[in-house]
Amino acid sequence: MQRIAFLMKLKPGNEAEYLRRHAEIWPEMAATLKQAGIRNYNIFRNDLQLFAYLEVEDFKYMTEYLAQDPTAARWEESMKDLIEREVEPEHNFPALLPQMFHLD
């Protein structure tokens, strides 16, 4: 299992809308995330900074699956006005944060 952590940033004034959209996540988007192999996906907020954590068996499969999935593309399009999310060109995903410590 791979533990994946990355950062995003809310655009000012979008805090409530970002929370609302995730509280009402499309069922087909939740299914897409699971089909991509994602589990234990969490997003935390500190002011405008978003910290995301997820677990996946195969990061490469996950990124390739999400890159070709039409539901994921629609979700990303719907969120682009709310967040800043820079992606790394080699995997079309935000820069990964290195894990420094883990305790089960």
Secondary structure, DSSP 4 states (H G I P E B T S, - for coil): -EEEEEEEEEPTT-HHHHHHHHHT--HHHHHHHHHTTEEEEEEEEETTEEEEEEEES-HHHHHHHHHH-HHHHHHHHHHTTTEE---BTTTTBPPBPPP-----
